[in-house]
Amino acid sequence: MSTDRSINGRTISNSAYFKLGFYTLLMMTCPLIAFFYVRNYFRNNDLDLLASNIRGAIAAVIIAHGVIFMFVYSAWQEDKEVTAKKKD
């Protein structure tokens, strides 16, 4: 089985698909976990439901942005490695 695929003249390795799957799983689970954890934390500390939900939503948005940043950063680093190999 080939480890690389060519789409429109551009070679894409299987590791790219695994990376995409990994970050997709992170994007589905981490914000949900953060939302419910933060909401329950503030709910147990005698905040009303609306305030707890707002804080949980803010935490989920911050985590989602963090996952997107990590994905973009890892893709950028991978692109720098490919560019360096082409120059050699």
Secondary structure, DSSP 8 states (H G I E B T S, - for coil): --SEEEETTEEEEHHHHHHHHHHHHHHHHHHHHHHHHHHHHHHHTT--HHHHHHHHHHHHHHHHHHHHHHHHHHHHHHHHHHHHHHH-
